[in-house]
Every structure is written in C-alpha cells, then in structure tokens.
Amino acid sequence: IVGQNIKAVDAALNELREVKYPVDQWASASASEDYYLKEREEAPPAYVTEVLDKVQVREGTELKVSQLEPDGCVPVGQTAYAKRGVAECIPVVDMDKCIQ
C-alpha cells in the first residue's frame, strides 16, 4: 500500500501543469454578497451574523481577534445557519470501477 501511495504521489507530481490567469482580475475579485444572502426562518445568534457570515463572504479580515473564540472553536450548532447548496442529483458509486 505504501508503494502504491508513493507511485500515486509521483504520478501526480509528474502531471502538474502551470495555470495562467489574469493576475489583475484575480487580485481585484470581490465576493458577490447576493449569492450569500440567506433566508432564515428564525433570527440566528449574534455569533453567526457578526462572525460566521463575514467569514463566508470573505470579510474575515475585518474581524477583531476578540470576536473569535479563544480556542479557535466555533460554538456548537452554528452550521444550521450556514448557506448550503443542495445537490440536484445524488452520485451513485459503481463498485466495479472503485479502486479503493
């Protein structure tokens, strides 16, 4: 198994390709807050609106350290308020083609 992992890493390294992109457009990219607008049935806790929502729209640099939990954890149950995409279809695994 270790040998297979090493071969897989070597194969991945051999297939690395440089990706060219317009640096000026990337540097000036901004998040569209419309995408992250949330329709919530109930008002979320202040931690969600003041911290997590800002992180989700890439405004986390505006947060003060004092707004974060000292141990870096997020209070339990906060993911219930996160914007989530729902898959249009559910992938099915073909076990005959699965290599794991």
C-alpha positions in Angstrom: 0.0 0.0 0.0 2.8 2.4 0.8 4.4 1.7 -2.5 1.1 2.5 -4.3 0.8 5.7 -2.4 4.4 6.7 -3.4 3.6 5.9 -7.1 0.4 7.9 -6.9 2.2 10.9 -5.4 5.0 10.6 -8.1 2.3 10.4 -10.9 0.5 13.5 -9.5 3.8 15.5 -9.4 4.6 14.5 -13.0 1.3 15.7 -14.1 1.4 19.2 -12.5 0.8 22.0 -15.0 1.1 25.7 -14.7 -2.2 27.6 -14.8 -2.1 31.0 -16.3 -4.7 33.5 -15.2 -5.1 37.3 -15.4 -3.5 38.5 -12.2 -5.2 41.9 -12.2 -8.6 40.4 -12.4 -7.9 37.8 -9.7 -6.4 40.5 -7.4 -9.5 42.7 -7.8 -12.1 39.9 -7.5 -14.8 40.5 -4.9 -17.4 38.2 -3.5 -20.9 38.7 -4.7 -22.8 39.1 -1.5 -26.1 38.4 -3.3 -25.0 34.7 -3.6 -24.7 34.5 0.2 -28.0 36.2 1.1 -29.8 33.9 3.5 -33.5 33.4 4.0 -33.7 32.3 7.6 -36.9 31.3 9.4 -35.6 32.4 12.7 -33.0 35.0 13.8 -29.6 33.4 14.2 -27.4 34.0 17.2 -25.2 37.1 17.1 -22.1 35.0 16.6 -23.5 33.9 13.2 -24.3 37.3 11.9 -21.3 39.1 13.4 -18.6 36.4 12.7 -19.5 33.5 10.6 -21.5 35.4 7.9 -18.5 37.7 7.5 -16.1 34.8 7.1 -18.4 33.2 4.5 -18.4 36.4 2.3 -14.6 36.7 2.6 -14.7 39.6 5.0 -13.0 37.7 7.8 -10.1 40.2 7.8 -12.4 42.8 9.2 -13.0 40.7 12.4 -11.3 41.6 15.7 -9.5 38.9 17.5 -11.8 39.5 20.5 -14.8 38.4 18.3 -13.3 34.9 17.9 -13.4 32.1 20.5 -10.1 31.9 22.4 -9.5 28.3 21.5 -10.5 28.8 17.8 -13.6 26.6 18.1 -17.0 27.6 16.8 -19.9 27.2 19.2 -22.0 24.1 18.7 -24.9 24.2 16.3 -23.8 27.1 14.1 -23.8 25.1 10.8 -27.6 25.1 10.9 -27.4 28.8 9.8 -24.8 28.3 7.1 -25.7 28.8 3.4 -25.7 25.4 1.8 -26.1 24.3 -1.8 -28.3 21.3 -2.4 -27.2 18.8 -5.0 -29.5 18.4 -8.0 -28.7 14.7 -8.1 -27.1 12.1 -5.9 -24.0 10.4 -7.3 -24.0 6.6 -7.3 -20.8 4.7 -6.8 -20.1 1.9 -9.2 -18.3 -0.5 -7.0 -17.0 -2.4 -10.1 -15.0 0.7 -11.0 -14.0 1.7 -7.5 -10.3 1.2 -6.8 -10.4 1.7 -3.0 
